[in-house]
Amino acid sequence: METDHKIKIVDAPEGYSGHGFFATRMDKAIGLARLYSLWPLPFATSCCGIEFMATMAPHYDLARFGMERMSFSPRQSDLLMVMGTIAKKMGPVLQQVYTQMAEPRWVIAVGACASSGGIFDTYSVLQGIDRIIPVDVYVPGCPPRPEQIINGILKIQDLVHNESLRRRYSDEYKNLLATYGIE
């Protein structure tokens, strides 16, 4: 039985090349390095977490996107994946997990519950995690299919690859965090 393994070679960032050298901007090189080296922290509370488990399984194989290593420590993560219903009592815990992550950090809200409270329009359910932490990518669905989760991860990778190094130190970003009560 012969299998056809195709190796994907990443395109070089924009720059100048000549015989024996290649030069590019530092932020382009760092973006390329970060692109396939995200360390996600799954914060799963309900059915969206089950779909995420399917995404990690061999059929969808999230490892091919450079996410082989799940981290369950916020200090060793740079991508927070919030999946499922977040109760208001869990809000401060989620915000603490977010603030313990080192910069740069990104957030994906997976599913209707994390994005908007879903079908649970009650006093005890947080109506979207963007009320307590900034969200970079929203993945729709109840629960979303693994293909949708992979699409959200591809959107995050695009953001990571093209993000300026100066964005995190801008006054606009500091003001955004201040609106959430995060220093």
Steps between C-alpha positions, in 0.01 A plus 500: 500500500654822386402832653557841354644724770521861394722730696382858509780750484409838640542792264774743599383837627539802276857620484813523291701204384815450306764238453544348847293746706146595591397812692157589636347711774519368857122500551454288185753242623343488846149471349619205292648334809181552702274380220545128568604513864187599689446336839126494566334479838159335462244642744215260426185480707241315291411355159738725303781335693390162362521636145846634582602151612390374159714772342802370692430138395682336208222563246542879513848506659548849636871421537552568130438867576783513755276446805623163614559617854198597705596704801289502812708768666419859401862601551607263223222587253444767242159399362194477727222290348178556694243233415159467653273671748672737740309569819533847652671343802767365264558842344764616751682166465506532121627857526772389743607224260518760221709744705743224601584434136808678371479745211440451217180310564199427286145380576252289303135484613380160379126446465188701562524482880849648525420757230158620617362281778332273247153374589562574868360852533493480880630701791776250577660467154750752366358632172830481312854485631578828324339668800800406716793434259578613143426240231693473174298236313144374542409148382124467441294188559318309768720304526733589214631219281873421514537659156370828642744482791785439256381800296512714816853379569602589144359850559707530819810380313440767237470762775814372676698492176410856398486674838742785552737470794410852602123432529526361851678813622268749334280736697195356321576149630568629852169688494320184382639302795410787735135479390503141631670603825825327397828684547 
